Amino acid sequence: MKPTEILSSEHRVIEQVLDCLEAMVSQAKSAGRLDPAPAKDAVTFFRNFADRCHHGKEEAHLFPALEANGFPREGGPTGVMLREHEQGRAHVRGMDENIEAAAVGDAPALERFIDHAEGYVRVLREHIYKEDHILFQLADRTLSEADQQALSAAFEEVEAEMDAGMHESLLKIANDLSKRYGVTAPTKLNVVGQFHCGHRQEG
């Protein structure tokens, strides 16, 4: 299995929770306040699954492999992806900083949460499209078999560094949010080992 297939599989789980975030925002707009528990769960998921695990693999391993094969960072595709990772982190921080006040109906805080949530959804959806349809295809054509094997091994190491039970708890968050907001979970995911971030989900 190619490393890009692993990353693309993780995109499907991220998109699942982005759908939940959009539903959460819609409910918050109608209610004039934010439900704090699922909002905190979403932030936990995005920080640990989307950023620490998924983006961590890209930043520490995929992007350097591409740059070693002639892809420039400055003005190149990896530089664009890195900037978008930072934009996403800023939006997640913004959501987190406004949850408590938005939960008690503070209108400016609710507006800030919504702005950051909608910004995050927009950035991540565009980012995922670029990776799935452009960057990963370039990687598949450029990286040698040895490069691919080294990346797969490196991805395993990233997984091993995650806290015990973290993967299961993150996938439970994704599934619980999906049930709450009526979002359909992906039914077929590529996996690397038993505890991969893209482990097939139940329910």
C-alpha positions in Angstrom: 0.0 0.0 0.0 1.4 3.4 -1.0 2.0 6.0 1.7 -0.2 8.4 -0.3 -3.1 5.9 -0.1 -2.7 5.9 3.7 -2.8 9.7 3.8 -5.8 9.9 1.4 -7.6 7.4 3.6 -7.1 9.6 6.6 -8.5 12.5 4.6 -11.8 10.7 4.4 -12.0 10.6 8.3 -11.1 14.3 8.5 -13.8 15.1 6.0 -16.3 13.1 8.1 -15.6 15.4 11.1 -15.6 18.5 8.9 -19.1 17.5 8.0 -19.9 17.3 11.7 -18.4 20.7 12.3 -20.6 22.2 9.6 -23.7 20.7 11.2 -22.5 22.0 14.6 -22.2 25.5 13.2 -25.6 25.3 11.7 -27.2 24.3 15.0 -25.2 27.1 16.8 -26.5 29.7 14.5 -30.1 28.6 15.0 -29.8 28.3 18.8 -27.7 31.4 19.4 -25.2 29.5 21.4 -22.7 26.7 21.0 -23.0 23.2 22.4 -19.6 23.0 24.2 -19.0 19.2 24.5 -19.1 18.3 20.8 -17.1 21.5 20.0 -14.4 20.5 22.4 -14.4 16.9 21.0 -14.0 18.3 17.5 -11.1 20.5 18.5 -9.4 17.5 20.2 -9.9 15.4 17.0 -8.5 18.1 14.7 -5.5 18.8 16.9 -4.6 15.1 17.3 -5.8 13.3 14.3 -5.7 15.9 11.5 -2.6 17.8 12.8 -0.5 15.7 15.1 -0.9 12.4 13.3 -1.8 13.2 9.7 0.0 16.5 9.1 2.8 15.2 11.3 3.4 12.4 8.8 3.5 14.9 5.9 5.7 17.5 7.5 8.2 15.1 9.0 8.4 12.6 6.2 6.4 13.1 2.9 7.4 16.7 2.3 11.1 16.2 3.0 11.1 13.1 0.7 9.6 15.2 -2.1 12.1 18.0 -1.5 14.9 15.5 -1.6 13.7 14.6 -5.0 13.8 18.1 -6.4 10.6 19.7 -5.2 11.4 23.2 -4.0 9.8 24.3 -0.7 10.0 28.1 -1.4 7.5 28.7 -4.2 6.8 24.9 -4.5 3.9 22.7 -3.5 5.3 21.6 -0.1 5.6 25.3 0.9 2.0 25.9 0.0 0.9 22.8 2.0 2.9 23.9 5.0 1.3 27.4 5.0 -2.1 25.8 4.8 -1.3 23.6 7.8 -0.5 26.8 9.7 -3.7 28.4 8.7 -5.6 25.4 9.9 -3.8 25.5 13.3 -4.7 29.1 13.7 -8.4 28.4 13.0 -8.4 25.5 15.5 -6.9 27.8 18.2 -9.5 30.4 17.4 -12.3 27.8 17.8 -10.9 26.6 21.1 -10.4 30.1 22.5 -14.1 30.9 22.0 -15.9 27.7 23.0 -16.6 28.6 26.7 -18.0 32.1 26.0 -20.0 30.9 22.9 -21.5 28.2 25.0 -23.2 30.7 27.3 -24.5 32.8 24.4 -21.8 35.5 24.1 -22.7 36.7 20.6 -19.2 38.0 19.7 -17.6 34.8 20.9 -20.1 32.7 19.0 -19.4 34.8 15.8 -15.7 34.3 16.3 -16.1 30.5 16.8 -18.3 30.3 13.6 -15.8 32.4 11.6 -12.9 30.1 12.6 -14.9 26.9 12.1 -16.1 28.0 8.6 -12.5 29.1 7.8 -11.1 25.8 8.9 -13.6 23.9 6.8 -12.8 26.0 3.8 -9.0 25.7 4.2 -9.0 21.9 4.9 -11.4 21.0 2.1 -9.3 22.9 -0.5 -6.1 21.6 1.1 -7.4 18.0 0.9 -8.4 18.4 -2.7 -5.0 19.7 -3.7 -3.3 16.8 -2.0 -5.5 14.1 -3.3 -5.6 15.3 -6.9 -2.3 17.0 -7.4 0.4 16.5 -4.7 -0.1 12.8 -4.1 -0.2 12.0 -7.8 3.1 13.9 -8.2 4.5 11.9 -5.2 3.5 8.6 -6.7 5.2 9.4 -10.0 8.3 10.8 -8.4 9.2 8.6 -5.4 11.0 5.4 -5.9 10.0 2.0 -4.5 12.7 2.5 -1.8 11.3 5.9 -1.0 7.8 4.5 -0.7 9.0 1.7 1.7 10.9 4.2 3.8 7.9 6.4 4.1 5.6 3.5 5.1 8.1 2.6 7.9 8.3 6.2 9.0 4.5 6.4 9.2 4.5 3.4 11.4 6.9 5.2 13.7 4.6 8.2 13.9 1.8 5.9 14.9 3.9 4.2 17.5 4.7 7.5 19.1 1.0 8.3 19.7 -0.2 7.8 23.3 -1.7 4.4 24.1 -5.4 4.3 23.2 -5.2 7.7 21.4 -6.2 6.3 18.0 -9.2 4.5 19.4 -10.3 7.5 21.3 -10.0 9.8 18.2 -12.0 7.4 16.1 -14.6 7.2 18.8 -14.9 11.0 18.7 -15.4 10.9 14.9 -18.0 8.2 15.2 -19.8 9.8 18.2 -20.0 13.1 16.4 -21.2 11.4 13.2 -24.0 9.8 15.1 -24.9 13.1 16.8 -25.1 15.0 13.6 -26.3 12.3 11.2 -23.1 12.2 9.2 -22.2 9.0 7.3 -18.8 7.5 8.2 -16.4 6.2 5.5 -16.8 2.4 5.1 -13.5 1.5 3.6 -10.2 2.8 4.9 -6.6 1.8 4.3 -4.7 0.9 7.4 -1.1 0.6 8.5 -1.0 -1.8 11.4 -3.7 -2.4 14.0 -3.8 1.1 15.5 -3.4 3.3 12.4 -5.1 6.7 12.4 -7.2 5.4 9.5 -8.3 2.2 11.2 -11.6 1.0 9.9 -14.4 2.5 12.0 -17.4 0.8 13.6 -20.9 2.0 13.4 
